[in-house]
Amino acid sequence: MEMEAARRNIELLNVQRSLKKNQRSLFIKRFLANKQIVFGSITLFLLVLFALLGPMLTSYDPYAMVVTERLQAPSSTHWFGTDNFGRDLFSRVVIGAQVSLGVGLTVAVLSSVIGLVIGLYASYYRVLDHVFMRICDGLMSIPAILLAIAFMAALGPNTTNIIVALTVVFSPYVARIVRSSALVVREQTYIEAMKAQGAKSWRIIFRHIAPNTISPLFVQASFIFADAIITEAGLSFLGAGIPTPDPSWGNILSDGKSVIYTAWWMVVFPGAALILAVLSTNLLGDGLRDLLDPHVTSNKKIKYRKNKLLKMGKAKV
Amino acid sequence: MKDYLMYLIKRILSLIPVLFVVSIIVFLIIHITPGDPATIMLGEDATTEQIEELREDLGLNLPLPQQYLNWVIGALQVDLGSSYFMDESVTSSIMGHLSPTISLTIISQLVALVIAIPAGIFAARRRGTIADQSVMGVSLLGMSVPNFILGLLTMLVFGVILRWLPVAGYAPLNTGLWNHLQYLILPAVSLGTLQAALITRITRSSMLEVLNNNYIKSARAKGVKERQIIYFHVFRNAFLPILTVIGQTFGGLIAGAVITETIFNIPGIGQLTINSIERRDYPMIQGIIFFVAIAYVLINLIVDLLYGVVNPRVRLDRK
């Protein structure tokens, strides 16, 4: 009997070892098997390429106004046509991509970092929890775009202020997510053990609790990236965002609104770029959530389970 | 009943800290503004005495906590101060611009519900099929298209090319129901799309969750008609998460109305906000944001209380 048990143990260990070895390649395989992630990341990658390499494809200055070439339809010289000031629309949409994606990325990173720190400390110290979470509740009870508009009205329209305003607006959402998963980790025995061994609290917080909150944080950050891009475009569209004449997708659309009857291209091209950016990020976020959260059941898993149960002779699921 | 009353009181008391924080945030927004409001109002040519006098009139010379206290005491008495530029109090300005925004948000919400709930149920019943995937695909697209782009596109298609509906403008309800509605259909559709997408997704997923329960199986085994199972057994139990999303996104609807109103030229809260920002009318901006935040918090409170009515278990859970 003992021999048998020992043999089983060794077998189990071997299986575990090979599983660990395969884990990384399995993760990559699952990453590639997820159509949403693949489609989302490829589209996003192409948009980034468009933003970075676009300026090399065109010799037009996005700020140069040529009055005689106002509102020209797309052609071989002006790929996306020209705007109401005679500026080349393609080069403006390219620079707009740099601005919009740049603002989105900066806001996503900044609010992740700030939200992570706030969420972790709130979960660890009861007193801080009450203070931080009430502030977050307050900030979250004002609709995002309205709060951003208010900040922009107070600070004045420029790119740095947009980043500041959007970071303040979106950090509470990260803090909430991080806090709720950190609260679960905090109650684990190994954290108690760390405390008993006399580990410093910052060490427990950042080395032992923080890594466990990374996957929900990552998913949330991708959604904030999309939200920040939409909100920035909305603010610029209303004239409370990136100041003219700097191009951003929202600015171009705002110009396009006044000439919507004659120049469809001024609405369609920046609009399509914006939709594509948000759509691909949403896909990526959805896919990441499926990948990182084992509780979310995809259709495939359900089918697999259904087949397994059917084989076992159980009734339909 | 007693439980519910206690829950109600607790829930209402929990609003106090939130509203306190909101009032501080809203109050401070004005004070991070570079430049002195009195100078902005009077222009560059004003003398120092004039500016000083106005500062005293507006109470800007008082210490910050005192100013905050005055503002909050005013707000508690439904007095949000007076506009810098219009001979009107902020409260009456907001009230004057309220009805178009209420019409717009209610119609958008209705449009969203009429599309989303059947679509969500449809997708849940056909899970994994092409029909399901296309509903989900369309809803993902709906979540990704900003409402101002949708506004511009619907305006272009239905107003400019097809000429079915007026391009922009507004007619109050007392000019006739159809007259009122025809101006609001395009804005309501463009505003309600995001809402519809979110509600479709949550309807589908919460329907699926309930469909997996044993009592649904036993209802089927008993021979209850499928239609009755879906609408009576499943939907009724799946309704709670749907209600939550409706409540949570209502604030987004009001905020989205800010943009939609400027596109379609509707004289509501949104247009008031944008005009106030252009004029740098800070008491007005402050008042509007505070008002919307309170509306948002109250809507969520109502949704929470409705929970208890729809599902008695919630009351017990939260004790």
Chai-1 contact restraints between the chains, C-beta under 6 A:
chainA,res_idxA,chainB,res_idxB,connection_type,confidence,min_distance_angstrom,max_distance_angstrom,comment,restraint_id
A,R134,B,P17,contact,1.0,0.0,6.0,A-B,restraint_1
A,R134,B,V21,contact,1.0,0.0,6.0,A-B,restraint_2
A,I135,B,V21,contact,1.0,0.0,6.0,A-B,restraint_3
A,D137,B,V18,contact,1.0,0.0,6.0,A-B,restraint_4
A,G138,B,V18,contact,1.0,0.0,6.0,A-B,restraint_5
A,G138,B,V21,contact,1.0,0.0,6.0,A-B,restraint_6
A,G138,B,V22,contact,1.0,0.0,6.0,A-B,restraint_7
A,G138,B,I25,contact,1.0,0.0,6.0,A-B,restraint_8
A,S141,B,V18,contact,1.0,0.0,6.0,A-B,restraint_9
A,S141,B,V22,contact,1.0,0.0,6.0,A-B,restraint_10
A,S141,B,A293,contact,1.0,0.0,6.0,A-B,restraint_11
A,S141,B,Y296,contact,1.0,0.0,6.0,A-B,restraint_12
A,S141,B,V297,contact,1.0,0.0,6.0,A-B,restraint_13
A,I142,B,A293,contact,1.0,0.0,6.0,A-B,restraint_14
A,P143,B,G251,contact,1.0,0.0,6.0,A-B,restraint_15
A,P143,B,G252,contact,1.0,0.0,6.0,A-B,restraint_16
A,P143,B,A255,contact,1.0,0.0,6.0,A-B,restraint_17
A,I145,B,A255,contact,1.0,0.0,6.0,A-B,restraint_18
A,L146,B,A255,contact,1.0,0.0,6.0,A-B,restraint_19
A,L146,B,I289,contact,1.0,0.0,6.0,A-B,restraint_20
A,L146,B,V292,contact,1.0,0.0,6.0,A-B,restraint_21
A,A150,B,I29,contact,1.0,0.0,6.0,A-B,restraint_22
A,A150,B,I285,contact,1.0,0.0,6.0,A-B,restraint_23
A,A150,B,I289,contact,1.0,0.0,6.0,A-B,restraint_24
A,A153,B,I277,contact,1.0,0.0,6.0,A-B,restraint_25
A,A153,B,I285,contact,1.0,0.0,6.0,A-B,restraint_26
A,A154,B,I29,contact,1.0,0.0,6.0,A-B,restraint_27
A,A154,B,I32,contact,1.0,0.0,6.0,A-B,restraint_28
A,A154,B,T33,contact,1.0,0.0,6.0,A-B,restraint_29
A,I230,B,P146,contact,1.0,0.0,6.0,A-B,restraint_30
A,G234,B,I259,contact,1.0,0.0,6.0,A-B,restraint_31
A,F237,B,F148,contact,1.0,0.0,6.0,A-B,restraint_32
A,L238,B,I274,contact,1.0,0.0,6.0,A-B,restraint_33
A,I260,B,L156,contact,1.0,0.0,6.0,A-B,restraint_34
A,Y261,B,V160,contact,1.0,0.0,6.0,A-B,restraint_35
A,V267,B,L152,contact,1.0,0.0,6.0,A-B,restraint_36
A,G271,B,I149,contact,1.0,0.0,6.0,A-B,restraint_37
A,I275,B,S144,contact,1.0,0.0,6.0,A-B,restraint_38
A,I275,B,V145,contact,1.0,0.0,6.0,A-B,restraint_39
A,V278,B,S144,contact,1.0,0.0,6.0,A-B,restraint_40
A,L279,B,S144,contact,1.0,0.0,6.0,A-B,restraint_41
A,N282,B,S144,contact,1.0,0.0,6.0,A-B,restraint_42
A,N299,B,G128,contact,1.0,0.0,6.0,A-B,restraint_43
